Amino acid sequence: MLCIGSAALAQGDTEHLRGTVTNVTDTTITVRTTENQIRRITIDAKTMIMRGNGHVSIKDVKVGDRVVLDVERKTSVATSVELGTAAPAPIAPQSRPPSAQPSQAEPHQHEQMPQHEQMQQHGQMQMAEQGWQYMQDGILFGTFNRQGSPRGDKEFVAQNWYMGMLSRKVGKGTLTLNGMFSLDPVTVGKSGYAEIFQAGEALDGRPLIDRQHPHDLFMQLAGVWRIPLNDTTGFTIAGGPAGEPALGPVAFMHRASAAENPAAPLGHHTFDSTHISYGVITAALDHGPWIVEGSLFNGREPDENRWNFDFGPLDSVSGRVWFRPNDAWEFQASTGFLRHPEELEPGNLVRTTFSGSWFKRRETDFTAITAGYGVNHKDAGNHSGFFTEATWHTGMNSVYGRFEAQQPEISLLLTDAIIDTAETRALHGTVLALTVGGVRDFLRTRGFELGVGGDVTFYGVPDVLQTGRGFCGTTSCVLGVGYGSRPVSFHVFFRLRPPAPMGRMWNMRMSQPMLGHDMGTMDHKSNQ
């Protein structure tokens, strides 16, 4: 059975559907999909029907069952059917016969609504049908990483994270509990993974240079409560011991435009490094396509002990505005004051970011693009960055890319030390990085998605970083080591995603409750 399914997928002739059963006969299952389409699917003798870990027959399928199907496009015959284990949900009367599928000339009622009304209606319908709902997502990369230049390294690491969300109606509002975890401290190591030109956080009393730090075990533990004020307006309060303030674009691991890229952007500490903050409170007001957010949080970066909580006073502040004119476009502008964010470098930081993203899907295929500009204002000078990234997915294949123009702290990269002199402040340069890569899914079973991929990154290096030079601090001098003129890095990896019956957690942020999402819009990848 798995061989048949894999062959169909390899030919791009199978589509992945999820939704709710609305009608059952001896040979067909009719489903209302998460995109609000009505689909009648044929069941034959070869169709594998599962509930939990057990095989069942079509006689065990009930109206109201949550269902995930792999369906042959040409014949509309299901190769596999996975039924939810929860009690069947009540089904509202349908306005069209179960056999009717909306035509292109007749838009779905769901598509005619503004996006914010779609999200509210979908969330209310889901919560009316069930009590607590659980949503999960995650990723595991097994990566051979080869970083070019005399400063590079080669290694095998396994970047990973897992996130779960539990949500239900509480009175007139919606309560969501978020938990996000990573075993990076074990599978990546305390020094993180090699990434030339990257800088941020510390290890053994020294700046972490040319490496991306590992994530902490506790990436997020937070609660979100949203109450509607009227049909178009709502108020949200969110926070917890681990979370993210209202600052920057969606964190890179949640962006659909970066979904297949195993490496953090070089601009991580210019845009979204606060996505793990130990202590945060956020309030938000949403009205139509606008969302205004404000946060109080602990702006200090996590220390090298990745297994605990690094609490501190909530003495940093940020604000962010989102504008979502339609389902495809999303824009944000944000600024924040971070008090003493660096473990080794005294002083405060003001971060300002702007970003826009575009997402378009057609059936199971999609294109996602994000671009952003950010700047860190520090006593020692300003450092800015720009990035644009994209993922294009069709059938079993994904192609992705990222371009960055990042202004690093030159003396920090060259000397591996915090040196603040008139000479170092006068140093400026922009690192360019262009990444191109792809992933091929070769196995999808029981909701798991296993693929293999690779990418290559080309760099443009400013003159001052090519050969290196020395700088003197107050007590000693340190010699720098250059990167060369044209370093090249690459990754080869496998990628595993767990089942996500309610959709992938892409383009999500802490202060957005689960039911603030339209599942048809969220599930960019797993509806395949």
N, C-alpha and C positions, 0 to 999 in steps of 0.2 A: 504493500500500500504506500509506504514511504517512497519507494522507487518511482511509482506512478506519479505521486505528487511532485517529487523533485524534478522529474522529467518535464512535466507540464510547466513548472515554474521556470525551468531553465530556458524554455522556449518562449517565455513571456506570455503564455496563454492562460494563466490562472490569476484570478483576482481574489483579494482578501476582504471579506465583508464582516461587519459586526452590527448587532442591533437586537431587536426584540421580536420574538415569534408572534405573529398575529393570526395565523391560520395553519392547520396541519391536515393533510390527507395521507392516504397510504403511499403516495409516490411524490408528494411535494411538501415543501415548507415555505410559507410566505413570511417574509421578514420586513419590518420597518427598520431601515438602517439608521446609523447615527447621523447620516446626512438627510434624514427624513424622506428617503425614497422607499417605495414599496417594491420588493423584489420577490418573485416566485421562483424557487429553486427546486430542481428535480433531484430526487433521491433514487439511486439504483442499488443493485446488489453489491456493488463494489464500494459504496459510500461507507466510510468509517464514522460511526457516531459514538461520541464519548461524553460521559458526565463524570467530572472529577477524574479518577484514574481507572474507571470501569467502562467497559463497552456496553452500550444499550441499543435498543432498536427504535425505529421511528414511532412505535406505539408509546414510547416513554417520553416523547417530545410533547410539551404542553404549551398552550397559548400563554404568553407572558414570559416564557423562558428567555433569559439572556443567551445569546448565541454568537459564535464566531465560526465562519465558514470559509473554506477554500473552494472556489467555484471555477470550472472551466468556462472561459469566456464564450467560446463558440457554441457550446451546447447547453449552458446554464445548468450543468450537472455538478453536484457537490462531490468533491473527492474526500473531504473530511468535514465533520460537524462537531464543534465543542460546545457543550451546554454548560451554563452556569450552575453552581451548586445551591444558590440562594432560591428561596421560594419564588415562584413565578409572580411577576408584577401585574397589576390590573391594567387592562388595555382599554383606552377610550374608544368610543365608536368611531369608525373611519368614515371620512367624507367621500371616499371613492372605493369602488370594489377592490378586494385584495389583489386581484389579478392585474389591476391597472397600475402601470408605472408612469410617473409624471413625464411628460414629453418636454422637449426643449422649448416648445412654444408655450408651455404652461408652467411657469416658474413655481417651485415649491413655496408654500406659505412661509416656510422657515426662511427662504432666501429673500422674500419681499420685505422682511423686517429690518430695521437698523440693527447693527451688530450688538449693541448693548441690550436691546430688547430680546434678541435671540438668546443671549447668554442668560438673562434673568428667567425667561420662560423655560428654557431647557433645565436650568437648575431647579426651578420650582416643580417641574414635572418629575424629575428624578427623585427629589426628596419626598414628594407626595407618594411615590411608589414604594420607597424603602425607608428604613431607619438609617442606621450608619452605613456609609458606603466607603469602600477602601479602594484606593488607587495606588499603583506602584510603577516604578520605572527604575532603570539603572543601566550600567554599562561596564564591561570588562574588556580592556585592551591587553593583549599580550604582544609587546612591541620590541623588536630589535631596533635600537636607536643608534645611528651613527652620525655624530656631529663633526663637521669639517673644521679646518684651520688648526694651527698649533694649540689652540685653546680647547679643542673639541675632545670627545670621548666616544667610546662605543660600549654598549651595554644591552641587557635584556631586562625590561621592567614591565610591570603590569598595573597600569593606571586603572582606577575603578571608583565607582560610587553607587549607592543604592538609596532610593528615596521612597517613602510611603506617606500617604495622606489619608486621614480618616475624617469624614465629614458627615454632618447631619443638620437637619433643621432644629433650631432651638428658639421656640417662640416664633416671632416674626423674622428672626434673623437666621444666619447660617454660621455654624461653628466648624472650623477646619483645624485639625491638628497635624503638624508637619514634623517628620523625622527624616534626616538625611545623614548618611554615614559613609565612611570610606576606610578601607584597609590599606591605603597608601603607605602608612608607616611601616607595614610589613612588606608589601609587594613592590614598593618603590624604594623605600629606605629613607632614613632621616635626612640624607643629603639631597633627596629629590632626584629628578632625572636631568640628564645633560641637555642644555639648550643654550647655544652660544648667544651672547649679547643680552641674556636675561639677567636681571638683578632684582632682589627683593627678599626681605626677612634675613635671619641670621642663623648661624650654626657654630657652636663652640666659641662664641665670642667674636666671630668674624662674619663679615657680610657674605651672604650666599650669592656667588657670582657664577655666571655661565651655567646655572642650573635652575630649574623650576622647582620650587619647594613642594613637598608632598602635602596633600590635604590632611586635616586633622580627622580623627575618628568621628568626632561630633561636628558635622558640618552645619546641621540645623536641627534645632528643637524649639518649635515655636507654635503658637496658637493664633488663629485669625478669626475674628468675628465681624461679620458684615450684617447691617440691618438696613433694609430699604426705607427711605424716607418718603418716596412716592414712586410712581411708575418709571421715572427716569433718573432718580437720584438715590444714592446710598452713602452710608457712612461706615468706615471700616477701622477697627483698631486691631493691631497685630503686635506681636513681640514674644520674647522668650529669652532663655539663657544663651541660645545660639541662633543667630539669624543674620539677615542682611538689611541694612538701612536703605532708605530711598535715595540712592546715589548710583549713577551710572546706568548703562544699558543692562539688559538681561545678562546674567553671568554666562561666560563663554560655554560652560558645559551644558547649559539649557538652551542655547540658541540653535534653532533649526538650521541656520546658515553654517554652523560649525559642528553639526551633528556627527560627522564621520572623521573629524580631524583629531588625532590623538594628542596634539601638543597645545599648550596654552599660548595665547598671543604674547608677543614681546611687550605689548602695551598693557598686560594684565594689571600692573601696578599704576597705570594711568587711568584705567577705566573701571574695573570691577573687583579689585583686590579686597574690598570690604564685604564680599559676599559671605565671609565667615567672620562675624563680629560677636564677641562673647558679652552679650548684654545689649538689647535693642528694643525700643518701643517706637512704633510707627502708627500714625493716624492718617487716614485718607478720605477724601470726599470725591465721589465720582458723579458726574452729571452728563448724560449722553456720551459723546465721544471723548470727554475730558476727564482726567483724573489728576488731582492735586494731592501730593503726599508730603509729609514731614516726619523726621525721625530724630530721636535722641538716642545716642549709642556710645559704646566703648570703642573708640577709634584706634586703639593699640593693636598692632598686628599680633597674631598668635606666636608664641615662642617655639623653641625647638622640641619641646615635649608635646608630642601630637596626641597623647592619650587622655588629656585632662581638659578642664575649662580654664581659660585665662581671663578671669573676671577683672573688671576695673570700673571706675566711675563712669557714669553716662554723661560725659562732658564734651562730646562731639555732637554736631548738629548738621542736618542736611535737609534739602528740599528737592522735589522733583515734580515735573509736569509731564503728563502723557497726553498725546492727541492721536486718536484712532478714527480717521475720517470714514473708513470702510473696512471690510474684512481683510484687505490685502496690505494696507499701509499702517505703520505704527511709528510714531516719533516721540522722542523724549529729550528734555533738557533738565539738567540737574547741577547742583553745586553743594559742596559740603565743607565744613571746617573740621579738620581732624586734629585733635590735641595729642601731641607726642606719639605719632603713629609708629615711629621706627624705634626698635629696641636699642640700636647702637648710635643713632644720630639724634641729638637733641633738637628741639624746635617743633613747630606746628606746620601744618600743610593745609592749603585750600585747593580743592579739586573741583574742576568744572568740566562737564562732558555734554556732548550733543550726539545724538544718533538717530538713524532712521532705518527701518527694515521693511522689506516687501516680501510677501509670500503668496504664491499662486499654485494651485493644485488643479489637476484634471484626473478624476478618478483616483488611482493609486499613485500617480506620478506628481512630482512637485518641484518647484524652484523656490529657494529661499535666499535672500540677499540682505546683508546688513552693512552699514557704513557708519563710522563714528569718528569724532574728533574730541580729544581731551587734553587738559593741561593741568600739571601740578605746580602750584605756586609755593616755593619754599624760600627760606631766608637766603640760601645759597644760590638761588636763581630759579628760573622757570624751565620746565621741560615738558614738551608737548608730544602728542602722537596722533597718527591717523591710521585707520584700518578700513579695509573693505573685504568682505568674505562672502562666499556663496557656496551653496550645495545644490546640485541638480540631480534628481533621482528619477529614473525610469526603469520599469520592470525590476530586474534583479540587480541593477547597476546604479552606482552613485559616483558622480564626479564632483570634486570640491576644490576650492582654491582660497587663498588669502594673500592680500598685499598689505604690507605695513610700512610706514615711514615713521620711525621712532627716534626721538632725541634722548639718548641715554645720558647718565652722569658719566662723562668720559673718564675722569680721574678714578672713579670707583671701579670701572671695568679694567683699567690699566694697572692699578696698584692693589686691588683687593683690600682697600683700606679707606676709611673716612678721612679725607684730607680737604680742608677748607682754607684755601689761600687765594690771594688775588689772581695768581696764575691759573689755578684750577677753575676758578669762577669764569675766567675768560675763555675757557675751552668750550667749543660747540661743535657739533657734528650730528648728522642724521644717518641712521642705519636703515637701509632698505632691505626688505625681505619679501620674496615671492614664493609661495608654496602652491604646488599643483599635485593633486593626488586622486585616487579612486578606490572604490570598494566594490567587490563582487560578492553578493550573498549566494552561498551554495547549499545551505540547509536551513529550512524553516519547519519546525515541528513543535506541536503543543504550545505555540506562541513564542518559542525561542527563535532568535534570528542569529545565525552564525555566518560571518563573512570574512574574507581576506582582502587586504588592501595594502597600499603603499603610497608614499609621497616623496617628493624631493623639494628642497628649498634652496633658492639661489639668493645671494646677498650682495648688496652694494655697500662698501665699507668706506667711511670717510678717511682721509689721509692720516689723521692723527691716530686712528686705531689700527692702521695697517701694519706698522713696524713697531709701535710702542715707544714709550719714553718714560723717564723717571720723574717723580715729583717728591718734594721734600715737605714734611710736616714740621711740627714744632720741635720734635726731638730726633727724628730720623728720616732717612730717604729710602724710597722703595722703587725698584726698577720695574717697569711695566713690560708685558709681553704682548706683541701684536697678534692680529687675527689673519694677516695676509690680505691680499687684494680681492680675491674671488673665492671665498670658501663656499662649499656646497655640503648640505646635510641631507639625510634621507631616513625614512622609517619604512619598515616592513612589519606588518602586524596582522593578527586576527582580532575580530571584534564580536563580542557576544552580548546580546540584549535579552533580558528576561521577558516573560509574557507580560503584556500590559493590556488587560481586557478593557479598561476604560480609556486607553489612549496614552501616548507618550507625553511626558512632562516637558514639552518643548515650549520655549518662549514664556516660561513661568517665572514668577517672582514671589517672595515670601508673603507680601501683603495682599496677594490676590487669592481669595478663597477658591477651593476646588470648583464649586458650582458657579464661580464667576467665569468659567470657561465653557465655550461651546465645544462639546467633544468632537464634533465633526471638523472643527477648525484646529483643535489641539493635536489630534492624532495624525500628524503629518506623515509619520513613517510606518506605524504599526498597522495601518489599514491597507496593507499590501498583500 
